C-alpha cells in the first residue's frame, strides 16, 4: 500500500557529482503514516472458510463458503462399481465448547464442533439415507485473530 507523503523542503539532496540524479529523503515526513490492518487478510479468509455471518453480509446470496466448496468438490464419493455413493453438504458449527478465556487459561484449543449432512445413496435402487454427521472439532479464530 502506497501512502502519499509530503516531503519537507530539504528532502532532495545532491551527491556533489555533476549530472548525478537527485536523492529523495523520506527521513522527515510531516504526517504520520496509516498503520494497515495486518490481520484483515487472515480474518477475511477465515470468515470465508467458515461462512461467518460477517462474511455472508458482504457477499451475494448463494455464494458458497470455503467448507461448502470443498465438500462439493469431493462429493459424491463413489465405490469402484458405481453402485453406492456418499455426498457431504451443508456444513455448520455449533457453539464453541469452552469460552475463550478458559481455553487460554488451560492451554486448550478454541474450537467448535463441525457437522455436515451426509447422504448415502444406493445408485441401483435409488434409495437415499441422509443423516447429520459430526466431523470433528474445528479450531476457531478469536475476535482479535
Secondary structure, DSSP 8 states (H G I E B T S, - for coil): ------B-GGGEE--SSTT---EE--S-BSS------TTHHHHHHHHHHHT-HHHHHHS-TT---HHHHHHHHH--EE-TTSSEEEEEEEEEEEEESS-HHHHHHTT---EEEEEEEEEEEETTT--EEEEEEEEEEEE---TT-
